[in-house]
Structures are given as structure tokens and as C-alpha cells.
Amino acid sequence: MKTLKDSLEILEQFFASGEPVSVGEVTERSNYPNSKVSRIFAVFRDFGYLTQDPNTRRYKIGYKAFVLGALYA
């Protein structure tokens, strides 16, 4: 369950800024290792909950996260 907890804590970084973030920024804010943040972002990206800009390599909320939030509303 620790990985799930860590993943959700990392995902919450998007709530704070609302802007695309880099792995390095999240690593600095969260004190999680760069490798862990990268792996978690990759899983969220692969499942469509995050998208990554190929030029800036920054991540933002993806379509599936939007759909999930819309279900709440």
C-alpha cells in the first residue's frame, strides 16, 4: 500500500500548481527519489491519467483524470 500512497501524494503535486510539472520539480517538493517519481509518472502516463509534452518533458493532467473528476461532479 505504500506505493499507492506515494503515487497519490505525487499526483497531488498537480493540485498545488495547476501547471505542468517536471519530474525534477516534484522530486524537490516531495523528497521522493527522481527514479521513483519517473516510474510513477510513467505509469500514470501509460494509463492516460497524465500526459507528457515531448518537447519540455513536463507532465500535466490527462484525459482519464478529467473523466474521473467529471464523474464526481
N, C-alpha and C positions, 0 to 999 in steps of 0.2 A: 504494500500500500504506500510505501514511502515514495516510489517512483510516481505514482498517481498524484500524491500530494505535491511533490516537487514540480510536476508538469503543470498543475493548476496554478501554483504560485508563480511560475514563469509566465504562464498565459496571462495572468493578471497584470503583467507589465504593460499590456496594451490598453488597459483601462485607465491607467495613470496619465498617459500622454495623448492617446487617440491618434498618434502619428506613427508612421512606420519606424521600426527599430532594428538595430543591428544586433548580432549575437554578442559583440563586444559590449554594447551598451547594457544589455540585460545581464551580462556577466558582472559588470561593475556594480550595477544596482542590487543584484541578488546575492552576490558572493558564491554563486554556483560556478563550477569549473566550465571553461569555454567548451570543452568537449561534451559535457552533459547538456548544456543549452543547445548546442548544434544538433545533437541527436534528437532532443525533444522537439525542436523546431522542425526537423526533417520529418518526423512522424506526423505532426500536425499539418505540415505542408502536403505530405503524401495523401492524407485523408481529406484535404480540402478545407481545413479549418484555418489555415494560414496560406498566404501566397507570398512569393519572393520575387522582387524585382531583379531581373537578370543583370542589369547594369550596376545598380547600387548595392545589390545583395541584401537589402533591407527587407524586413518582413512586415506584412500588415494582415489584418483580419481577412479571412477568406469567405467565400460564399456560404459554406456549410455553417460557419459560426453565425452568420447573418440569419440563415434559415432557422437555426436553433433558437436564437434570440427572438425571432418573429413568432415562433410557436408559443413563447411565454406571453407575449402581448395578446 
